[in-house]
Amino acid sequence: MRAIVRRVGRLENRYETQLSGKPKEPLRIIITRAAKHADLATSTCQRYFRDGNLTEVVELDGLRDHLSDEEIEKFVGSFPVTTVSSWRAW
């Protein structure tokens, strides 16, 4: 049974799927601009879903140091996810 579980795990990694039903972690890129504290009112986020992978590009207008992980999650979650059929320049 262990061999089957290991093999399924390798296939999931190889073909970038999740047969186990667990969601994959998104690739999150956070870009910060030079300022004292991040202002979420002027910050942006783009979320793309392609081939089973979620990519999030967060552009913070300032440093992230005073923002908690929960605040970042809430901010990112407020943006819609766009499905992309092929890669294009952002």
C-alpha positions as CSV (number, residue, x, y, z in Angstrom):
1,M,0.0,0.0,0.0
2,R,2.9,2.4,0.8
3,A,4.3,1.9,-2.7
4,I,1.0,2.9,-4.3
5,V,0.7,6.0,-2.1
6,R,4.3,7.0,-3.1
7,R,3.6,6.3,-6.8
8,V,0.4,8.4,-6.7
9,G,2.4,11.2,-5.0
10,R,5.0,11.1,-7.7
11,L,2.4,11.2,-10.5
12,E,0.7,14.1,-8.8
13,N,4.0,16.1,-8.8
14,R,4.9,15.0,-12.3
15,Y,1.6,16.0,-13.9
16,E,0.8,18.8,-11.5
17,T,-2.5,17.4,-10.4
18,Q,-3.9,16.6,-7.0
19,L,-5.6,13.2,-6.9
20,S,-5.7,13.4,-3.1
21,G,-8.1,16.3,-3.2
22,K,-5.7,18.6,-1.2
23,P,-5.4,22.0,-2.8
24,K,-1.9,22.9,-4.1
25,E,-0.2,25.9,-2.7
26,P,-0.4,28.9,-5.0
27,L,2.8,30.6,-6.3
28,R,2.6,34.1,-4.7
29,I,5.0,36.8,-5.8
30,I,5.0,39.9,-3.6
31,I,6.5,43.1,-5.0
32,T,7.0,46.0,-2.6
33,R,7.6,49.7,-3.5
34,A,9.8,51.9,-1.5
35,A,7.7,53.5,1.2
36,K,7.3,53.3,5.0
37,H,4.2,51.2,5.3
38,A,2.1,49.4,2.7
39,D,-1.2,51.1,1.8
40,L,-3.6,48.4,0.7
41,A,-5.9,51.1,-0.8
42,T,-3.4,51.7,-3.6
43,S,-1.9,48.2,-3.8
44,T,-3.0,45.7,-6.5
45,C,-3.1,42.0,-7.0
46,Q,-3.5,39.8,-10.1
47,R,-4.5,36.2,-9.8
48,Y,-4.2,33.7,-12.7
49,F,-5.2,30.1,-12.9
50,R,-3.6,28.0,-15.6
51,D,-3.1,24.2,-16.0
52,G,-4.1,23.6,-12.4
53,N,-1.7,26.2,-10.9
54,L,-2.7,29.4,-9.2
55,T,-0.2,32.3,-9.5
56,E,-0.7,35.5,-7.5
57,V,1.2,38.7,-8.2
58,V,0.8,41.1,-5.3
59,E,2.1,44.7,-5.7
60,L,2.2,46.4,-2.4
61,D,2.5,50.2,-2.3
62,G,5.0,50.1,0.6
63,L,6.7,47.7,2.9
64,R,4.9,44.7,4.3
65,D,6.4,44.7,7.7
66,H,3.3,45.9,9.6
67,L,0.8,43.7,7.8
68,S,-0.2,40.4,9.3
69,D,-0.5,37.2,7.2
70,E,-4.3,37.3,7.8
71,E,-4.5,40.8,6.3
72,I,-2.5,39.8,3.2
73,E,-4.7,36.7,2.8
74,K,-7.9,38.8,3.0
75,F,-6.5,41.4,0.6
76,V,-5.4,38.8,-2.0
77,G,-8.7,36.9,-1.6
78,S,-10.6,40.1,-2.5
79,F,-9.4,39.9,-6.1
80,P,-10.9,37.6,-8.7
81,V,-9.1,34.7,-10.3
82,T,-8.6,34.9,-14.1
83,T,-8.4,31.7,-16.1
84,V,-5.6,31.9,-18.7
85,S,-5.5,29.5,-21.6
86,S,-1.9,30.4,-22.5
87,W,0.8,32.5,-21.0
88,R,0.8,36.1,-22.0
89,A,2.7,39.2,-20.9
90,W,1.3,40.8,-17.8
